[in-house]
Amino acid sequence: MPLHPRSLAGFLLFGIVSLLSATAAAATTGSGAEGVRMFVFWGIGCPHCDNQKPFLHELEERYPDLTIQKYEVLRERTHHELFISLSLAHGIEPGSVPTAFLGGKAWVGDSPQIRREIEATVRQEIAAFGSQESPAAGTLPSLGPADVGTVDPPEGFNVPLLGRVDLGMQPLMVTTLLIAFIDGLNPCSLWVLTLLLGLVIHSGSRGRVALVGITFLTTTALIYGAFIAGVFGVLNYVLYLTWVQWLVALFALTFGLVNIKDYFWFKTGPSFTIADSQKPGIYRGMRGLMDRRLTGPGLVFATMVMAAGIALVELPCTAGFPVVWSGIVAEREVTGIAFLLLLAVYLFVYLLIELVVFTVALLTLRMKRFEEGHGRVLKLVGGTVMIALALILILNPQLMNDITGTLVVFVGSILLATAVILVHRRTQAVQSGGDTD
């Protein structure tokens, strides 16, 4: 019996949950056998560190077998090597505070969810070593870099005029590359670009195609970058509130479910896409660029105005991944130059596919039409990844600190979506064959 789309959608969601469960289990590391010790790295002037101190004090009072070793790293440089070594040994970036290590696990930042996870791990560690003699508080030797092995500091980026930014081998850069690439497969943006280039190509002028294409991509990138920076700015101030974290995860979950729905039932019910009522205005704006009286600065200005309007219209279709990415970056307390570099990388990768489309159109003066079927496939892939990220934010945010876990989530989600597409198309072929008999 052919599978119904509802069965395939249910199978897809089940597969996402199974994938995350397996990844989380694989990412869990074992505990050492030297006793229950937790290492906390903090910094003077860090509000999150100050908020966490009473909780850590209460932990030591409630669990006499627990010893917490605290290291200040913002002003005390002697602890940097230890911080880097422990961070790399746990597969996270050595940069943000507070950072806590216990039982092979690491937590970056402070929130009610992190505190619950830390206390649960404390109980597990005490239970695991309960039969052994607990060392008295203060008698444990301090952990040095030799205890975790010799690890070279992470390589970084030399940014002209800005200096060195240590992001080269960190999981956050990998997460940024992957999210931006999936975001770049946005059907709304690709539909608008192919439609615009298709119209301009009829002029037969590569110069006109280049001017319009470069202006359009630059304008939309600037507006998109400003939108992402604005979202990050808001989340950076309020993400420490638990309900805000849940709100970001709920937004991502909703966005993903609607996109998956659009693959099976396109534009039936709610849909994050460009409304049909807005398309006549887009067509008129694009046809206006065909006016041969528009040249040079006039053509650039007209393209910028049209691109700005389209970018605003597209925001409901493209807002999902920027919100999730901003939440992940804000949770890691990345600011300043590091954030600007990550944002630049995000925008470049996001535009990469559109740049390829533009280059092909410029060289060949040909443009294939972007079909509805293409958009539905991209929505399914993006929706599957979005739901996986939403569930990670809810169930196990620390999974994004591990490069292997991050890669497994993204690759597994894409493979799962591909399997659903193949099964769905085979089902449609069987049904079509049955209809013709």
Stockholm file with secondary structure:
# STOCKHOLM 1.0

chainA/1-437         MPLHPRSLAGFLLFGIVSLLSATAAAATTGSGAEGVRMFVFWGIGCPHCDNQKPFLHELEERYPDLTIQKYEVLRERTHHELFISLSLAHGIEPGSVPTAFLGGKAWVGDSPQIRREIEATVRQEIAAFGSQESPAAGTLPSLGPADVGTVDPPEGFNVPLLGRVDLGMQPLMVTTLLIAFIDGLNPCSLWVLTLLLGLVIHSGSRGRVALVGITFLTTTALIYGAFIAGVFGVLNYVLYLTWVQWLVALFALTFGLVNIKDYFWFKTGPSFTIADSQKPGIYRGMRGLMDRRLTGPGLVFATMVMAAGIALVELPCTAGFPVVWSGIVAEREVTGIAFLLLLAVYLFVYLLIELVVFTVALLTLRMKRFEEGHGRVLKLVGGTVMIALALILILNPQLMNDITGTLVVFVGSILLATAVILVHRRTQAVQSGGDTD
#=GR chainA/1-437 SS CCCCHHHHHHHHHHHHHHHHHHHHHHHCCCCCSSCSEEEEEECTTCHHHHHHHHHHHHHHHHCTTCEEEEEECSSCGGGHHHHHHHHHHTTSCSCCSSEEEETTEEEESCCHHHHHHHHHHHHHHHHHTTTSCCCCTTCSCCCCGGGGCCCCCCCCEEETTTEEECCTTCHHHHHHHHHHHHHHTCHHHHHHHHHHHHHHHTTCCHHHHHHHHHHHHHHHHHHHHHHHHHHHHHHHHHTTSHHHHHHHHHHHHHHHHHHHHHHHSTTSSSCCSCCGGGHHHHHHHHHHTTCTTCCHHHHHHHHHHHHHHHHHHHHHHHCHHHHHHHHHHHHTTCCHHHHHHHHHHHHHHHHHHHHHHHHHHHHHSCCCCCCHHHHHHHHHHHHHHHHHHHHHHHHCGGGGGCHHHHHHHHHHHHHHHHHHHHHHHHHHHHHHHHHHC
#=GC SS_cons         CCCCHHHHHHHHHHHHHHHHHHHHHHHCCCCCSSCSEEEEEECTTCHHHHHHHHHHHHHHHHCTTCEEEEEECSSCGGGHHHHHHHHHHTTSCSCCSSEEEETTEEEESCCHHHHHHHHHHHHHHHHHTTTSCCCCTTCSCCCCGGGGCCCCCCCCEEETTTEEECCTTCHHHHHHHHHHHHHHTCHHHHHHHHHHHHHHHTTCCHHHHHHHHHHHHHHHHHHHHHHHHHHHHHHHHHTTSHHHHHHHHHHHHHHHHHHHHHHHSTTSSSCCSCCGGGHHHHHHHHHHTTCTTCCHHHHHHHHHHHHHHHHHHHHHHHCHHHHHHHHHHHHTTCCHHHHHHHHHHHHHHHHHHHHHHHHHHHHHSCCCCCCHHHHHHHHHHHHHHHHHHHHHHHHCGGGGGCHHHHHHHHHHHHHHHHHHHHHHHHHHHHHHHHHHC
//
